[in-house]
Amino acid sequence: KIQSRPSRTGFQTQKVLMIGQQSPAPELSGSAAQNRFNLLFQKFIAVFTTPEHPLVMFLDDLQWADSASLNLLKLLLTNAKQQHLFIIGAYRDNEVFPAHPLMLTLDEIQTSHATIETLTLAPLSQSDVNQLIADTFSCTNDLAFPFAELVYQKTGGNPFFTTNLRLSFISLGTKNALPKTTRSKLIMVMLAGGLKLNLLTWKNAIHNCSHRFCNRLILHFR
């Protein structure tokens, strides 16, 4: 029995069990080595793409992909023999421009008549943020509204910043206000009208927050 190990030796051992002992590949350099890798990778992907078992791949932060990775992506999407493969790619549209390598690659893929569907994700609405806060802390929408409004004003509905600012609030309150209170109770204290907690207190807390992420967030949206 060969156990899985996150090591090169363990992987090589299991590979031999699957495909047998292979003779060393001849040494190549430059574009020849890259072309061989691309061909091998396409054949590797083809093993998992069948009509009975299509393959879905998700690739994040494509705006940072290097030229070799983008070229491999183009080969996968333009190869007529590569069937039953669905690739979902995500990138930040504020970090690319028409002459960006990613955009040029996408244009080349579309020119080859490959199907590309573009979905632009809009920011969360204020009602979405309000529902997120209410669901997270198991309170009513009305109770969550003042806090949600404050979060929305600072993040503009950006999902990433909304989540992190929400966690920063909780972390700040847990460390400095009510260290023995559970998070759910803490947010109820923050929002409960009966306790009349002034939102200005939390606005000031944001602006004076020593939390590293909170400071960066405030500078970004100020």
Sine and cosine of phi, psi and omega as CSV:
sin_phi,cos_phi,sin_psi,cos_psi,sin_omega,cos_omega
0.00,0.00,0.83,-0.56,0.02,-1.00
-0.97,-0.22,0.87,-0.50,0.00,-1.00
-1.00,0.07,0.52,-0.85,0.02,-1.00
-0.95,0.33,0.73,-0.68,0.03,-1.00
-0.71,-0.70,0.63,-0.78,0.02,-1.00
-0.98,0.18,0.78,0.63,-0.03,-1.00
-0.72,-0.70,0.38,-0.92,0.00,-1.00
-0.89,0.45,-0.63,0.78,-0.03,-1.00
-0.90,0.43,-0.70,0.72,0.01,-1.00
-0.89,0.46,-0.66,0.75,0.01,-1.00
-0.90,0.43,-0.69,0.72,-0.01,-1.00
-0.88,0.47,-0.62,0.78,0.00,-1.00
-0.90,0.45,-0.71,0.70,-0.01,-1.00
-0.94,0.34,-0.53,0.85,0.03,-1.00
-0.90,0.44,-0.64,0.77,0.02,-1.00
-0.89,0.45,-0.63,0.78,0.02,-1.00
-0.90,0.43,-0.52,0.85,-0.06,-1.00
-0.99,0.12,-0.70,0.71,-0.14,-0.99
-0.87,-0.50,0.01,1.00,0.00,-1.00
1.00,0.10,0.15,-0.99,0.00,-1.00
-0.95,0.31,0.78,-0.62,-0.03,-1.00
-0.94,-0.35,0.57,-0.82,0.06,-1.00
-0.96,0.27,0.51,-0.86,-0.03,-1.00
-0.85,0.52,0.65,-0.76,0.04,-1.00
-0.96,0.26,0.60,-0.80,0.02,-1.00
-0.89,0.45,0.57,-0.82,0.00,-1.00
-0.94,0.33,0.76,-0.65,0.08,-1.00
-0.79,-0.61,0.26,-0.97,0.01,-1.00
-0.64,-0.77,0.31,-0.95,0.09,-1.00
0.89,0.46,-0.66,-0.75,-0.07,-1.00
-0.92,0.40,-0.46,0.89,0.00,-1.00
-0.90,0.43,-0.68,0.73,0.03,-1.00
-0.91,0.41,-0.64,0.77,0.00,-1.00
-0.92,0.40,-0.67,0.75,0.01,-1.00
-0.90,0.44,-0.64,0.77,0.03,-1.00
-0.90,0.44,-0.67,0.74,0.03,-1.00
-0.89,0.46,-0.69,0.72,0.00,-1.00
-0.87,0.49,-0.68,0.73,0.01,-1.00
-0.90,0.43,-0.69,0.72,0.00,-1.00
-0.89,0.45,-0.65,0.76,-0.03,-1.00
-0.92,0.38,-0.63,0.78,0.03,-1.00
-0.89,0.45,-0.64,0.77,0.04,-1.00
-0.93,0.38,-0.59,0.81,0.03,-1.00
-0.90,0.44,-0.71,0.70,0.02,-1.00
-0.90,0.44,-0.59,0.81,-0.03,-1.00
-0.89,0.46,-0.43,0.90,0.01,-1.00
-0.89,0.46,-0.53,0.84,-0.11,-0.99
-0.98,-0.19,0.01,1.00,-0.04,-1.00
-0.92,-0.39,0.98,-0.19,0.01,-1.00
-0.74,-0.68,0.32,-0.95,0.04,-1.00
-0.84,0.54,-0.57,0.82,0.00,-1.00
-0.99,0.17,-0.34,0.94,-0.08,-1.00
-0.57,-0.82,0.96,0.27,0.05,-1.00
-0.91,0.42,0.37,-0.93,-0.06,-1.00
-0.90,-0.43,0.73,-0.69,0.08,-1.00
-0.91,-0.42,0.78,-0.62,0.03,-1.00
-0.86,-0.51,0.69,-0.72,0.07,-1.00
-0.92,-0.40,0.82,-0.57,-0.01,-1.00
-0.88,-0.48,0.87,-0.49,-0.06,-1.00
-0.98,-0.19,0.36,-0.93,0.09,-1.00
0.81,0.59,0.74,0.67,-0.01,-1.00
-0.91,0.41,-0.28,0.96,0.03,-1.00
-0.91,0.42,-0.29,0.96,0.00,-1.00
-0.98,-0.22,0.04,1.00,-0.05,-1.00
-0.92,0.39,0.62,-0.78,0.03,-1.00
-0.99,0.13,0.13,-0.99,-0.10,-0.99
-0.90,0.43,-0.60,0.80,-0.01,-1.00
-0.91,0.41,-0.65,0.76,0.01,-1.00
-0.92,0.38,-0.66,0.75,0.02,-1.00
-0.91,0.42,-0.59,0.81,0.03,-1.00
-0.92,0.40,-0.64,0.77,0.03,-1.00
-0.91,0.41,-0.64,0.77,0.06,-1.00
-0.87,0.49,-0.68,0.74,0.02,-1.00
-0.89,0.45,-0.65,0.76,0.02,-1.00
-0.89,0.45,-0.64,0.76,0.00,-1.00
-0.91,0.42,-0.61,0.79,-0.10,-0.99
-1.00,0.04,-0.28,0.96,-0.04,-1.00
-0.95,-0.31,-0.07,1.00,0.01,-1.00
-0.97,0.23,0.90,-0.43,-0.05,-1.00
-0.88,0.47,-0.43,0.90,-0.01,-1.00
-0.99,0.12,-0.21,0.98,-0.03,-1.00
-1.00,0.05,0.99,-0.15,-0.06,-1.00
-0.93,-0.38,0.31,-0.95,0.12,-0.99
0.89,0.46,0.57,0.82,0.04,-1.00
-0.84,-0.54,0.80,-0.60,0.00,-1.00
-0.84,-0.54,0.89,-0.45,-0.04,-1.00
-0.94,-0.35,0.80,-0.60,0.08,-1.00
-0.95,-0.31,0.86,-0.52,0.00,-1.00
-0.88,-0.47,0.62,-0.78,0.02,-1.00
-0.83,-0.56,0.65,-0.76,0.06,-1.00
-0.49,-0.87,0.33,-0.95,0.00,-1.00
-1.00,-0.02,0.93,-0.37,-0.10,-1.00
-0.93,0.37,-0.28,0.96,0.05,-1.00
-0.99,0.12,-0.03,1.00,0.00,-1.00
-0.92,-0.39,0.14,0.99,0.03,-1.00
-0.83,-0.56,0.26,-0.97,-0.01,-1.00
-0.55,-0.84,0.20,-0.98,-0.11,-0.99
-0.80,0.60,-0.56,0.83,-0.03,-1.00
-1.00,-0.08,0.15,0.99,0.03,-1.00
-0.91,0.41,0.62,-0.79,-0.02,-1.00
-0.80,0.60,-0.61,0.79,0.01,-1.00
-0.90,0.43,-0.71,0.70,-0.03,-1.00
-0.92,0.40,-0.61,0.80,0.05,-1.00
-0.91,0.42,-0.63,0.77,0.03,-1.00
-0.90,0.43,-0.68,0.74,0.02,-1.00
-0.89,0.45,-0.62,0.79,0.04,-1.00
-0.89,0.45,-0.66,0.75,0.01,-1.00
-0.91,0.41,-0.61,0.79,0.02,-1.00
-0.91,0.41,-0.67,0.74,0.02,-1.00
-0.92,0.40,-0.57,0.82,0.02,-1.00
-0.89,0.46,-0.50,0.87,-0.01,-1.00
-0.99,0.13,0.12,0.99,0.05,-1.00
0.96,0.29,0.30,0.95,0.14,-0.99
-0.96,0.29,0.50,-0.86,-0.05,-1.00
-1.00,0.10,0.85,-0.52,0.06,-1.00
-0.80,-0.60,0.81,-0.58,0.04,-1.00
-0.92,-0.38,0.83,-0.56,-0.03,-1.00
-0.96,-0.28,0.81,-0.58,0.04,-1.00
-0.88,-0.48,0.84,-0.54,0.03,-1.00
-0.99,-0.13,0.86,-0.51,-0.02,-1.00
-1.00,0.05,0.89,-0.46,0.01,-1.00
-0.99,0.12,0.33,-0.94,0.06,-1.00
-0.89,0.45,0.35,-0.93,0.09,-1.00
-0.92,0.40,0.59,-0.81,0.09,-1.00
-0.98,0.20,0.21,-0.98,0.01,-1.00
-0.89,0.45,-0.58,0.81,0.03,-1.00
-0.92,0.38,-0.56,0.83,0.07,-1.00
-0.90,0.44,-0.71,0.71,0.01,-1.00
-0.89,0.46,-0.66,0.75,0.01,-1.00
-0.88,0.47,-0.66,0.75,0.02,-1.00
-0.93,0.38,-0.61,0.79,0.03,-1.00
-0.88,0.48,-0.72,0.70,0.01,-1.00
-0.90,0.44,-0.69,0.72,-0.02,-1.00
-0.90,0.44,-0.68,0.73,0.00,-1.00
-0.92,0.38,-0.63,0.78,-0.05,-1.00
-0.89,0.45,-0.66,0.75,-0.12,-0.99
-0.94,-0.33,0.24,0.97,0.11,-0.99
0.79,0.61,0.75,0.66,0.05,-1.00
-0.78,-0.62,0.10,-0.99,-0.01,-1.00
-0.97,0.25,0.34,-0.94,0.04,-1.00
-0.89,0.46,-0.61,0.79,0.00,-1.00
-0.90,0.43,-0.65,0.76,0.00,-1.00
-0.93,0.36,-0.57,0.82,-0.03,-1.00
-0.98,0.19,-0.31,0.95,-0.18,-0.98
-0.83,0.55,-0.75,0.66,-0.04,-1.00
-0.86,0.52,-0.69,0.72,0.01,-1.00
-0.93,0.37,-0.67,0.74,0.01,-1.00
-0.89,0.46,-0.62,0.78,0.02,-1.00
-0.89,0.46,-0.65,0.76,0.01,-1.00
-0.91,0.40,-0.68,0.74,0.03,-1.00
-0.90,0.44,-0.67,0.74,-0.02,-1.00
-0.91,0.42,-0.63,0.78,0.01,-1.00
-0.88,0.47,-0.58,0.81,-0.05,-1.00
-1.00,0.10,-0.47,0.88,-0.11,-0.99
-0.96,-0.27,-0.29,0.96,-0.06,-1.00
0.91,0.41,0.28,0.96,0.00,-1.00
1.00,0.06,0.07,1.00,0.06,-1.00
-0.89,0.45,0.87,-0.50,-0.09,-1.00
-0.86,0.51,-0.66,0.76,-0.03,-1.00
-0.90,0.43,-0.75,0.66,-0.02,-1.00
-0.94,0.35,-0.55,0.83,0.03,-1.00
-0.87,0.49,-0.73,0.68,-0.01,-1.00
-0.90,0.44,-0.71,0.70,-0.07,-1.00
-0.95,0.31,-0.58,0.82,0.05,-1.00
-0.92,0.38,-0.63,0.78,0.04,-1.00
-0.87,0.50,-0.70,0.72,0.02,-1.00
-0.93,0.38,-0.55,0.84,0.03,-1.00
-0.91,0.40,-0.62,0.78,0.07,-1.00
-0.85,0.52,-0.75,0.66,-0.05,-1.00
-0.90,0.44,-0.69,0.72,0.01,-1.00
-0.88,0.47,-0.68,0.74,0.00,-1.00
-0.89,0.46,-0.72,0.70,-0.01,-1.00
-0.93,0.38,-0.63,0.78,-0.03,-1.00
-0.91,0.42,-0.61,0.79,-0.05,-1.00
-0.98,0.18,-0.59,0.81,-0.18,-0.98
-0.94,-0.34,-0.29,0.96,-0.11,-0.99
-0.92,-0.39,-0.89,0.45,-0.11,-0.99
-0.76,-0.65,0.97,0.24,-0.12,-0.99
-0.89,0.45,-0.37,0.93,-0.05,-1.00
-0.98,-0.17,0.10,1.00,-0.03,-1.00
-0.99,-0.12,0.63,-0.77,0.04,-1.00
-0.93,0.38,0.33,-0.95,-0.06,-1.00
-0.90,0.44,-0.64,0.77,-0.01,-1.00
-0.89,0.45,-0.67,0.74,0.02,-1.00
-0.92,0.38,-0.58,0.82,-0.01,-1.00
-0.88,0.48,-0.71,0.70,-0.03,-1.00
-0.92,0.38,-0.52,0.85,0.06,-1.00
-0.92,0.39,-0.60,0.80,0.06,-1.00
-0.91,0.42,-0.63,0.77,-0.01,-1.00
-0.91,0.42,-0.57,0.82,-0.15,-0.99
-0.98,-0.21,-0.36,0.93,-0.15,-0.99
-0.88,0.48,0.84,-0.54,0.02,-1.00
-0.91,0.41,-0.48,0.88,-0.02,-1.00
-0.89,0.46,-0.50,0.87,0.00,-1.00
-1.00,0.00,-0.13,0.99,0.08,-1.00
0.80,0.60,0.68,0.73,0.04,-1.00
-0.95,0.31,0.89,-0.46,-0.07,-1.00
-0.94,0.35,0.80,-0.60,0.02,-1.00
-0.89,0.45,-0.38,0.92,0.04,-1.00
-0.87,0.49,-0.52,0.86,0.05,-1.00
-0.87,0.50,-0.68,0.73,-0.02,-1.00
-0.98,0.21,-0.49,0.87,0.10,-0.99
-0.90,0.44,-0.69,0.72,0.04,-1.00
-0.91,0.42,-0.58,0.81,0.01,-1.00
-0.89,0.45,-0.61,0.79,0.03,-1.00
-0.89,0.45,-0.75,0.66,-0.10,-1.00
-0.94,0.35,-0.40,0.91,-0.02,-1.00
-0.94,-0.34,0.19,0.98,-0.08,-1.00
-0.90,0.43,0.73,-0.69,0.02,-1.00
-1.00,0.07,-0.14,0.99,0.01,-1.00
-0.89,0.46,0.80,-0.60,-0.11,-0.99
-0.85,0.53,-0.72,0.69,-0.02,-1.00
-0.91,0.42,-0.64,0.77,-0.03,-1.00
-0.88,0.48,-0.66,0.75,0.01,-1.00
-0.88,0.47,-0.71,0.71,0.01,-1.00
-0.89,0.46,-0.64,0.77,-0.02,-1.00
-0.90,0.43,-0.68,0.73,-0.02,-1.00
-0.90,0.43,-0.68,0.73,0.01,-1.00
-0.89,0.46,-0.56,0.83,-0.04,-1.00
-0.94,0.34,-0.60,0.80,-0.10,-0.99
-0.97,-0.25,-0.01,1.00,-0.04,-1.00
-0.92,0.40,0.00,0.00,0.00,0.00
